[in-house]
């Protein structure tokens, strides 16, 4: 599988019994390249969302584009691998809605997106809108 050196190290840890060292949400997504047909593996944070998972990526990364045409993937998380179907969410209003819901559940993540959380746990709407312009979300549902 094609990866850069940093990803290779993290991927090796995620495939080993040491995977808990990276945290509970760290995972490895494996998919097929849309043009090359080559197998790829990318370390990500995959947050539980109902029966599925949510991945938040910077828009300028390119790995997630493969999932537009080839949504079948595998997710390795907490020592288990499962087949998933991906749906890439790119439209800023939908990204903002999902990001808002995510930050309500995990307000400590707001700092990664430069979003303030008010006293009632509500993310700042303007800052969410700005963060949504720079992000895409990948929703994964088990096969």
C-alpha positions in Angstrom: 0.0 0.0 0.0 1.2 3.4 -0.9 2.1 5.8 2.0 4.6 8.4 3.1 7.1 7.5 5.8 5.2 9.2 8.6 2.0 7.4 7.7 3.9 4.1 7.5 5.1 4.4 11.1 1.6 5.3 12.4 0.0 2.6 10.2 2.4 0.0 11.6 1.4 1.0 15.2 -2.3 0.9 14.2 -1.8 -2.7 12.9 0.0 -3.8 16.1 -1.1 -4.5 19.6 0.3 -1.1 20.5 -2.6 0.7 18.7 -4.2 2.0 22.0 -1.1 4.2 22.4 -2.4 6.5 19.6 -5.9 7.0 21.2 -9.3 5.6 20.9 -10.3 7.4 17.7 -7.2 6.8 15.7 -7.8 4.5 12.7 -6.6 3.4 9.4 -8.7 3.7 6.3 -7.9 1.5 3.3 -9.3 2.1 -0.1 -8.5 1.8 -3.8 -7.2 4.7 -5.9 -9.8 6.1 -8.3 -7.4 6.3 -11.3 -4.5 4.0 -10.4 -6.5 1.1 -8.9 -3.7 1.0 -6.3 -4.4 0.1 -2.7 -3.9 3.1 -0.3 -3.9 3.3 3.5 -4.2 6.5 5.5 -4.2 7.1 9.2 -7.2 9.2 10.3 -9.3 10.1 13.3 -12.6 8.2 13.0 -15.2 9.3 15.4 -18.1 7.0 16.3 -21.4 8.3 14.9 -24.3 6.1 15.5 -23.5 2.8 13.9 -20.9 4.4 11.6 -18.0 6.8 11.8 -17.1 10.4 10.9 -13.8 11.5 9.5 -12.9 15.2 9.3 -10.2 16.1 6.8 -8.7 19.3 5.4 -10.0 20.1 2.0 -6.5 20.5 0.6 -5.6 16.8 1.3 -6.2 14.6 -1.6 -6.7 11.1 -0.3 -10.5 11.5 0.3 -11.2 12.3 -3.3 -10.7 8.6 -4.1 -13.8 7.8 -2.1 -16.1 9.9 -4.4 -16.1 7.3 -7.2 -15.0 4.3 -5.1 -16.8 4.5 -1.8 -16.0 0.9 -0.7 -13.3 1.0 2.0 -12.0 -0.8 5.1 -11.6 0.8 8.4 -9.2 -0.6 11.0 -10.0 0.8 14.4 -9.2 -0.5 17.9 -7.7 -3.7 16.5 -10.7 -4.5 14.3 -11.1 -4.2 10.6 -14.5 -3.7 9.0 -15.9 -3.0 5.5 -17.5 0.4 5.2 -19.1 2.5 2.5 -18.0 6.2 2.4 -20.0 9.3 1.6 -17.9 12.4 1.1 -19.6 15.6 2.3 -18.1 18.6 0.5 -20.8 21.3 0.5 -19.9 23.9 3.1 -23.4 24.2 4.5 -23.7 20.5 5.1 -20.1 20.3 6.4 -21.0 23.2 8.8 -24.1 21.3 10.1 -22.2 18.1 10.7 -19.2 19.9 12.2 -21.6 21.8 14.6 -23.2 18.5 15.7 -19.7 16.9 16.2 -18.5 19.9 18.3 -21.7 19.7 20.4 -20.8 16.1 21.2 -17.0 16.8 21.6 -16.5 20.4 22.6 -12.9 19.8 23.4 -12.3 19.4 19.6 -13.3 23.0 18.9 -9.8 24.2 19.4 -8.6 22.2 16.4 -11.0 24.2 14.2 -10.6 27.6 15.9 -14.2 27.6 17.0 -15.4 29.0 20.3 -18.0 27.2 22.3 -20.3 29.4 24.4 -21.5 28.7 27.9 -24.4 26.6 26.7 -22.1 24.3 24.6 -23.1 25.9 21.3 -20.3 26.5 18.7 -19.9 30.0 17.3 -21.9 30.0 14.0 -19.5 32.4 12.1 -16.4 30.4 13.1 -18.2 27.1 12.1 -18.9 28.6 8.7 -15.2 29.5 8.3 -14.0 26.1 9.4 -16.4 24.4 7.0 -14.8 26.1 4.0 -11.5 24.4 4.7 -12.9 20.9 5.6 -14.6 17.9 4.1 -16.3 15.2 6.1 -16.4 11.5 5.2 -19.3 9.5 6.7 -18.6 5.8 6.9 -21.4 3.2 7.3 -20.6 -0.5 7.9 -21.3 -2.8 5.0 
